[in-house]
Amino acid sequence: PFNGAIERGGESSLERNWRRRDWYLFLRDMELGWEQSRAIAQEFGTAVPPPWNLWWSDMPISFAPTVIKALVASTVKDGEVRLHGAAREWSPKEHIDDIGLPAPSTGTWPRWTEVHSHGILKSALMTLGVEHHHDGEDVVIPTHWEGLVEGLGLERHGNAFRVANEAGPHIDDRVSRIREATEVIAQDVGRREELGGRRAVVRMRAETAARQEGLGIQETDEVGMAAAEKIEDPGPDDLSALRAAYSLLDEHGVERSLWLTRRLSGLRWEDSAPCRVGSRMGRPEKAGTREMKPMVHALYPIAENGGPQRLLGLAAGKGVIRVQMGLRVCDKCGQETPHLRCHNRLVPSEAVECGGATQRKKIRGANRYTRRLGQYTSVPLEEIIEVKRRSLGLERIPVRIKAVKGLISVAQTPEPIEKGILRAKHGVSVFRDGTSRYDMSDVPLTHFRPSEIGTPWNVLFDLGYKHDIFGDELSSDEQLLELLPQDFVPSISAKGPLLAICGFVDDLLVRFYGMDAFYEAGDERDLIGHLAIGLAPHTSGGVLCRIIGWTTASAGYAHPLFHAAKRRNCDGDEDSLMMLLDGLLNFSMSILPAGRGGLMDAPLVLSTRINPKEIDKEALNVDCSWTYTRAFYEATISRPHPNEIEKLVDLAGDRIGSIGEVRGYGWTHDSGKLDAGPVNSSYKTLKTMKDKMLAQLALGQRLRAVSAQRVASQVIESHFLPDLRGNLMAFT
C-alpha cells in the first residue's frame, strides 16, 4: 500500500521488505466472510480457502446425491442450516448393514467414512470436516456451510437451497466409467493369473525332469524358467483401454468428490488435504536429573566398605580402609597421599591436615599405554572426614553421602571429598565427569512473548530485548520477541535441581575456596540471566547459553542454531544443562573414565559464541520466510522435490555472511502459547504397556493418515518379536 515513500524520495530495501511483511501480516490476520472470499477467488483465480474448502477428496462420490437431497430439503435460519430428520434413525451403537447404496467397485468404503456406523449423510459431513451437531431429530450446521453448498452445485434461494448445476449426470457417468475400468482391470488380472498358472505347470514338469537327470539347483531353475517362457504372453486385448482404466482409477483414488466439485462450481478448488503424514512418537518428552546408576554424591572410592548403598559414613566408621587410588607425593611434607591436597597430619594429635599441593608419583614401568595407575593403599577415612568437617565449618556430616566403589580414570585420583560432602548437604547428585546436570527434550524456538516464559518485560529489557519484532520498544508482556540464538528456556521442573546446584556451588565457593557466594538464588527468578552449558550426550563440546525464563512443558526451548551447535537436529533428542560455574569448578578430565567412549558426554571444550558457518548444515535449512509467494503455492501442486523450489523460500543457509544468519527469522503462522496442550503425553500418563498399546491402536483408527493394522504389525515385528527372542535367549 501507498505510504508516502515516493514523495520522500524512495525507501531502502530493508524498509520495503518490512513494509511488505507488515502488509502480508495484515492481510493474513483479516477475517474474511464467504462473500469476500468468493469475490477474491473470482477476481484473482485463487482457490477457495479454508474453512470453506472441505475435504472433498476424502468423500466417495456416491455420497453426494444424499447430501444434495438433504440440503435441498433443509432450511436456513439465523445463519444456521437445519437438515430436517437427518438424525432420526441415527444411533451411536447401531451398525447399518444396508446403507442404501451398492458396494463400491473396490469392494469396501474407505475406512475413515465409518458409513456403516453413521449412515451416508452424517458420514459425509464427518468425512468432509463439516462442523455440525444434533438438535432432536435434526442435524444443524452452525457456520461455514457456504462451501458445502457451492461445491455441490447449489445456490441459496431465500431460506432454502436450490440446484444450480445438476450433479446426477456427472455422478452417473463417473461411476459408470469407474465400474467399466474396474472390469477391464479385473479381466486383465484374470488373464495374467491364468497365464501364470499354465506357466507354473510347465515349469514344474521341466524342473522335475531336470532333477531326474541329476542337474544342479541353478541349472534346474534355468531349465524351468526357459520352459515357462516358451508360453508367450499375448498381452491385453486393448492395451490403451487398460492404461486408461488404471489412469482413471488412480485419478479417482486421489480426487473422489473433488472431481465433482470442480465441475459443479465455477470457482477454483484445490485439494485441502493433498497429503497426510502419519508418524509414530520416537520417545516421550522428558525432563529429569541426569544421575549415575546408582546415584552418587562423591567421586571418592570406598570399595565394598560402604555396604550395598555405598555410604561414605559407613566406610568411615571402619577407621582405615584399603582402596585402589593413584599415589601422589606432597610438595610440602614429602609424604604419599592419593589426594590433590595432602591429607597427612603434620602433628598427629591435631585434626589439621598438611594441605600441601601434590604431584603424581612416578611408577616404575608405567607409560602412556598404561590403562590405570592406581595402587591399593590404606586411607584413614575416619580421620580425613573429621578434618574435612571442621575445615568446612559443619556441625555434622550428612548421614547419607553416597560414594563409588572404585575410580575408572587413568590416574585414579579422586575429586576433593569436600565436594561430595557439600553435594549431599544440598541433595545434589554428580555425574561421572564431576558436574551436575538436568536433562530435557530439545524443542526449537525462534519467537516468544514474555508472558509465555514467566519473565517480566522489564527484566528482558535489561537482558537486551529492547524491541519487539515490529521495531516497537518493549513495554508489554504480550509483545512478540525474537529469541537470541544462545538464550535458553528450561522446563520449570528443573527449578529445584538447578537451585540446589547453585546452593552447592555457593557453599563450595565459601566453605572450600574461601570466596564470596556467586548465585545467592532463592527462587527461579534469581536464575534469570545466569549462564549455563548445553551438552549433547554423544559429543564432547558444550555450548554456552543464558537462562531467560521457564516453561511448564517437559522440554527445553532454544534456537535451532543452538541445538545444531550441540550437533542435534531436534528429532526428539534430549540434552543436558549444567550451570556454568559448576562446570568450570568441578569438571575435570583427570576423573573421566579410561575406557572407550570415556571422553564422550563431557564438556572438553566450550563454545562461547555460535558461528552458523561452523554448525551442522541441516540447521541452515530452517525456513525463515514471513510469507510464501503465489509462485510457491502453485509450484507445490505438482509435488516437486524441495530442491527444485528452494529458491522460492527464505532459508537460513541463504543468509550466511549477513546479520540475517542469526537475526530476522520469520514465521508464517502463530502456534499459540509455548506450553499449550497437555503437560505430559498419554504415553507417560498411561501406566501399563497394554493401556499404551490399546490407546495407540484407538488413535490409529481415528487418523486418516494412519493404518491401525500397520501400526499393530510394526509393533509386533519391531518390538514384540525381537524382545521375545532376546528374552528367550537370555533366560533359557
N, C-alpha and C positions, 0 to 999 in steps of 0.2 A: 504494500500500500504506500501511497504518497506520504512522505514525512518531511518534505521541505528540503531534502538533501540537494536537489538540483539547484535551488536558489542559493544554497550555501556554497556552491562550487563543487558539489560531489561529496562522496564519502569513501572511507577506506574500505579495503576488502574485509577487514575484521568487523567493522560496523555493519557492512552489508550482510555478512554471514550471521551476525547476532540478530539483525532485523528479520532475516529470513527465518531463523529459528523461532523467534517470538511469534511471527506470523503463523507458522505451522502449528505451534503450540496453541495459539488462539483458535485456529480452525479445528484442531483436534479436540479441544475441550468444549466446542459448541455442541449443544444438544438439539439436533435437528428432528423435526417431525417427519411423518411419512410423505406428506405433500412436498416438502422441501427436498427430501432425499430423492423422490421420484423426479422432480424437476431437474435436479443436478444430473441424474442418470441420463435423462433425455437430452440435456444440453451438451454434456461433455462425453457421453458414451461410456460412462463409468458403470461398474456393476452395482446391482442393488446391495447396499451394505447391511451388516447385522444391526439390529436384531430381526430385520425383515427377511434376510436371506436365510432360509431354513435349510435343514439337512436333506435336501431333495434327493441326493444320490444314495441315501440310505433307504428310502421308501420304495417298495415294489410298485411298479406302475399300475398293477391290477388293483391297488388300494384306492387309486384316485377317484373312480366313479362313486364309491361310497362316501368319500369326503365331500365331493362336489354336491351330491344329493343332500347331504346333511346341511351344508352351507346354504343351499338354495331354500331349504325349509326353515332356516334359522331367522332370528330377528336381532336387530341392533338396538340397544337401549343404554343410554348413559355411557357410551363408548365401549360397551361390552357386547360380545357376540354370544348369544344363547342358543345352543344346539338342543332343540327340544327332544326329550325322550332318549337322548344318547346314552344315559346311564341306567336306563330302566332295567335292562337284562344283565347288567354288569355285577359280578361278584368277585372279590379278591381271591377266593378259594376255588372258583369254578374252572373246570377245564372244558373248553369248547372243542368238540371233535369235528363238527361240520361248521366252518366259518362262512359258508355260502359262496365259496369260490373253488374252482377246480385247482388241484395241486399244480404248482409251477413246473415249468419244464425241467428244472433242476431236481425236482422231487420233494424238496422241503423249502419252507420260507426261511429267510435269513434269521439266525438265532436271536438277534437283538430286537426283532419286532415283537416277540412273545405274543403273537397273534392268537394262539390257542388259549391264552390266559385272559386276554383283554378284548378280543373281538377286533374287527377291522378298523372301526372308527377311532377308538381310543388308542389302539396300537399305532395307527397312522400319526396321531397327534404326538404320541410319545417319541416315535421314531424321528419325526421332523423337528422335535425340540420345541414344540408349541406349549407355552405355559397355559395350564388350564386347571380347573377344579370342578368338583361335583356340587350341584345345588339341587338336592332332591333327585328327581329323575333326569335332570338336565345336566349338560356339561357347559361350563361357562369359560370363554376365552376372554380374559380381562383386558389384554393390551397386545399391541404389535401383531394384530391379526391381518393387517392390510397386505403383508407379503404373501400370506397364505391365499388370500382371495385373488390377488393379482397373478400369482403363479399358477393358479388353476383355471385361468381364463374367465374369471367372474368380474363383475363390477357392481358397485353399490347403487341401489335404486331405492331411495327413501330410507326406510328402516329395514330393508331386506337386501338380498343379492339376486342378481340375475346373470344368466350366461351371456358372456360377450363373445367368446370363441368356443365352439363345440370341441370337447375333448374326446368324445366317443370314437369318431373315425380314426383319430391318431392312435388311440389306445388299441382299437381292434386291429388296425394294420400292423402296429408294432408287435403285439402279442402273437398275431398270426405268423409274422416273419420269424419271430424267435422260435416258435414251435417247429416251423419248417427247417430252420437252421439246426435245431436240436436233432431232428430226424435225419438230416443229411450227415451230421457228425456221427450219430449212432450207427447208421448204415456202414460208414467207413470203418468205425471201430469194430463192428461185427465182421466186416470183410478181412481186416487185419488179424483178428483173432482166429478166423477160420484158416487163413494162410499160415499163421504161426502154428496151428495145430497140425496141419499137413506136414510142414517142415520138421516139426518135432518128431513125428513118427518116422520119417525118412532118416533123420539124423540118428535116432536111436538104433534103427536097423543097421546103419552103416558103422556105427561105433561098436555094436555088438560083434559084427563080422571082423572088425579090425582087432578087437581084443582076442578073438579066437585065433587070429593069425599071429598073435604074440607081439603086436605093436605096443610101443610105449604110450604113456599118458598124453604127451604133447602130440604125437603122431595120430593117436586116436581122435583127439579133438579136431585136428586139421581135416581128417577124413570125414568126420561128421559134419563139420561146417561146409565143406565142399559139396557134400551130398545135398544138404539143405538148400544151398544157394542155387542148385540146378532147377528148383521150382521157382520160376520167375514171379515177380510181383507186378501184375499188370497195372497197378495204381488205381486211384479212384476213377469212377466213370466220368466225373466232371470236376477236374482239379480247381478250376476257377470258382465253381459253386462251393466247393469245400472250403477254400480260402475265405470266400465271402462269409460263409457261415461262422467260421472261427472269429473273423473280424467283428461280425455283428454281436456275437455273444460276449466277446471281450469288451466291446464298447458298452453294451448293456450292463455288464457287471460293474462297470465304473460309474455310469451315469444314472441308470434306473429312471426315476421320475424327473431327474434334471433334464433329460431329453425332452420330456413332455412339456415342462415349464418353458423351455426355450422356444417352443412352437406356439404356445398359447398366449404368451406375454410379448408385448412389444419392447420390453426393457431388456437390458443385458443382464444375464445371470451367469455367475461363475460358481463353481463348487465351493460351498462354505467350509467344507472339511475335506480337501483333496487328499490329505494324508494324515493318518493317525499313527502315532508311535507308541508301541507297547514296551514297557521296561519293567525290570524287577529291581527291587531295592538291593544294592550291593551290601550295605551294612547299616544298622540302625544308628541314629545320632548318638553322640557320646560326649560327656563332659565329666571328667573324673581325675583324681590324683594319680600320677604315674608313680607306681611303687614297685619295689623289688618283691619277689616271691620267695620267702615271706617278707613282710615289711621290716625295714631296717632303720635305726636311728644313727648308728655309729659304724663307720667302716673301720672297725677295730676287731682283730681276730681273737677269739676266745676258745677255739677248738670245740670240744664237747663239754667244756666246763660250765656252760650256761644252761644246760638242760635242753629239752626239745624246743623251748621258746627262745633260746639263745639270749638269756638275760644277763646283762653285764653285772648287775648286783649279785646274782647267784655265783658267777665266776669269781667276783672279788671276795666273796665270803670264804673262798678256799685259800686266801692268802697269796701264795705264789703259784702261778700256773705256767705250764710249758706249752708254748705255741711256736709256729713257724713264721718268722719275720726276717726281713733283711737287716743285717747288722750295720751299725754306723758307729763312728768314733767322735767323741765330743772334742771340739776345739779348745774348750776351756779346762776341763778336768782330765781329758785323755782317756776316759773310761768308755766302754762299749755300751750302746743303747740302741734300741730299734726305732726310736722316735726322732723326729726332726729337731726337737729341743730336748736336751739331755734330762732324763728323769732321775738320775742318781742324786742322792743327798750328799752334800759336802760335809755336813755334820749329821751322822746317822740318827741322833736323838731329836733333831729338829725336823719338823714337817715342812721343809723348804727344799725344793729341787735345785739342781745346778742351773738348769735353764740355758746352758750354752748351745750355740749352733753346732750341728753335727755334719759330718761328711761320710759318704758311703765307704764302708770298709772294703779294701781290695781283697778279693777272694782268689786264691791260687787256682789256676785252671779255668777261670771264668773268662768268657769272651763275648763278643756281640751276638753270637749264636746261642748263648745260654738262655734257656727259656725262663727260668726263675732263679733268683739269687738268695732266697730265704734259707735260713737255718733254724733248727729248733733251739730256742733259748728260753731261759727262765725269766719270768716277768713278775715282780712283786705288785700285782694288780691292786691289792687292797691298799697298800701304801700310796700308790700312784693316784688312786681315786680320791683318797683323803686330801692329798696335796692339791689336786685339781679343784676339789670342792672349796677349799679355803681361798685359792687364788681367784676363783670366780665369784667369791663373796656369797655363796649359797649356804643357807642354813642346813639344808639336807639335799641329798641326791635324789632325783626322780626314781621311784620304785621300779618302773618297767622301762629300762633302757635296752633296746634290742640291738645286739651286735651281730657280727658274722662269724662263721666257723673258721674261715681262712681267707687270705688275700690271694688273688689270682693275677696280680700285676707282675711285671718283671722284677722290680726292686722289692716288692712285697713290703713297702713302707706304709704304715697306717697313717691316716689323717690324724690331726690332733684330737685326742679323746675329748677335749673340751667341747668340740663341735657336736659330738654325739650327745653329750650331757645336755647342752642347751637345746638341741632339736627335740629331745624327749620332753624337756620342760615346756616347750611350745606346741607339742603334738605334731611335729613336722617329720616326715619320712625323708630318706635320702636315696638318690639313685646311684648307680654304680660309679658315676664319674664325680660324685661329691655334690651335685646340685640337687635342688628340689623343684619338681615340675608339676604342671597341671595340663592334662590332655584335653583337646577339644576338636570336634569335627570342623573341617575347613569349609567356610562359606564365603563366596566372593561378594564384595560390596563396593559400589562406586559413589553412591549418594545416600544421604541420611538427613533426618531432621533432629534437632537437639532433643525434642520430646521423646524420640524413639530410643535414645540411648541413655536417658535419665540424667543428662548433664545440662545445666542451665546455659542459656546462650551467652551470658556474660563471662562464664568460665571458658567456654570455647573461644570467645573473642580474644581472651588473654592468651590462648594457646595458638593463635594465628589465624583463626577463622574469622576474618574481618568482613567478608562479603558473601552473599549467597550466590547461586548460580546465575542470577539475573543481574548481578553487579550492584545490588542494593546492600547498604550497610546492615550488618547483622544486628537485629534488635528484637527478635522474637524466637520463641522455642519452636515455631512451626515453619520457619523458613527452611528452604531446601539447600543443603550444602554439599559440596563435592569433597569426598574423603581424600585426605592426603595419603600418598602411597605407602607410608610407613606408620600410619595410625591404626590402632587395633581396638576392637570392641569385643572383650571376652564375655563368656557366659557369667551370669550373676552367681551361679553355683560355685564359681571359682573364688568368690569373695572371701569366704572363710579360710581356705587354704593359703591364698595369697597374703592375706592379713597376718596369718600365723607365720609365714615365711619372713615377712617384713619385721615382725616382732623378734623372730630368731636372729635375723641379721643385725638389728639394732642392739640386741643383747650381746651378740658376738663382738660388735664394734666396741661397746662399752666395757664389758667384762673381760674379754680376751685380748683385744688390741689396744685398749686404753684410749679410745677415741670417743667423739660425740656420736649420739644416735643420729641416723640419717632419715629414716622414713617417718617415725613417730605417727603411724597411721592408726586411727581409732575406728574408722569405718571405710566403706568402699569409696566414699567421696574423696578421701585423702590419697587414694591411689591414682586419681586422675592427673595426667601429666607426667607420671613416672615412666621411666624407660624399662623395657623388658627385652627378652631374646626369644625369637621364634625358631624352632628347630624341628625338622622332619626326622623320623627315626632311622631312615636309610642313608642319611647324609652326615657329614662332619663339619658343616658350616652353618652357624647361626646367623640370623638376620635381626638387626636392631629394629625395635618398634616402640611405639608410645601408646599407653592406655589412655583412651579419651572418653570411655563410657562403658555401659553394661547392657546386656540383652538377656531376656528371660529364656531365650532358646538355648538348647544344649549344644551350642556351637560357638565358634569364634569367627567374627566377621572381620575381613581385611580386604585390602585392594587386590585385584587379580595379579598385579605386579609383585606384591609382597608374597603371595602364595607361590608364584612362579619362581621367585628368588630362593625359596626353600626347596625348589625342584618338585613342586606339586602342580597338578592341573585341576584341582578341585573336583575330583570324581568320587568324593566320599571319603577322602583320606582324613586322618586325624594326626595332628601335630601337637607338640608340647610348647608351653610357655613358661619361662622362668624369669624371675626378677633379675635385672641387670647386675645389681650389686651382689646378689647371691652367686651368680655365675663368675663374676670377677674375683670374689673372695674364696670360693670353695671349689671351683673346678680345678682339677689337677690331672695332667697327663700321667703322672707317676703312679696313680692308683687305677688307671684303666686296665682292663683285662689284657693278658698277654696273648690270648688265643686269637684264632681267626675271627675277624669282624670286631675285634675289641675297640678299634678306633671309630667304629660307626656309632651313630646316635650320641655323638659327643661334640660340643662346640669347640673344635680345634681352632677354628678361625671365626671371626665375627665381621660380617659385612655391615658397615655403618651407613652406607648410602647405596640405594638401589640404582643400578645403571641398566636401563632397558636393553641396551645393546648386548649385555652380557648374560641375560636370563634366557630361559627356555623359549625358543621361537614360537611354541604353541600359544604362549600367553599373548603374543603380538597379534593373534587372530581375533582378539577381543573387538567386538563391534562397538564403535564409538559414535554411531550415527544418531543425530537428533530426529531425523526423518528419513523416509525412503521415497525415492522418486517414482513417478508413474512407470518409467522405463524398467525399474527394478521389479515392480509388481507384474508388469506384462511379461517380463522375461521368465519369471518363476512358473508361469503356466505350463511351459514345456518341460519343467523339471530339469534344468541343465545342471552340470557339475558345478559346484561352488566356485571352482577356479575360473569358470567362464564368465562369471558376473561379479567377481570380487572388486572390480573397479567401480562398480555401482554402489559399493558400500564403503563407509569410512572406517578403516581398520587401524588399530594401534600401530601395526607394523609400517603403515604408510606415513607415520608421523615421526619416525626416528630421525633425530638430529634437530628437532624443534621442541619448543616448550610443550607442544601438544602430545609428546610421547608420555608425559606424566600428568598433564592437566587438560581440562576441557573435554573430558569424556562425556558423551551424550547418552541419552536413553529415550526410547520411544513411548513407553507405557509405564505408568506408575504402578508399582507392585503392591502398594499399600504398606501397612506397618511392617517393620522388620520381623517382629516376632508374632505376627498374626497367625492364627491357626492353633492346633494342639501343641502343648508344651512338649509332649513325647509321642512318638508314633505308637500305633497299636502293637507293633512288633515288640515293644518294650513293656507295654501295659498288660498285654495278654500273658498269662503265666506259663501254660504248657505248650509244647510243640504241637499237640493236637489242635488246640484252640487257634494257634497261629496258622496252621495249615488250612483249617476249615475257613478261617477268615480270608485267607489268600484266595482260595477257590471261589468263595462267595463274591469277592471283588472281581475276580476274573470273569465271572458270569455276567456281571453288570457292564463291564467295559467293552466297548465295541472293538477296541484295538487289541484285545487280549483274547486268546483262546484258552478257556479253563482246562480243556483236555490237554493242550500242550503244556500248560503250567504243571498239571499233575504228572505228566510224562517226564518233564525235565527234573522235577523234584525227585522222582523215583530213580531216574538214570544218573543224575548228577550228585545226589546226596544219599538217598536211602540205600541203594545197592552198594556204592563204594564204602559207606560206613559199615554196612552189614558185613561186607567182605573183610574189611580191616579188623572188625571185632572178632570175626571167626578165626582169622589168622593169629590174632593176639592172644586169644583166650582158649584156643583148642590145641 
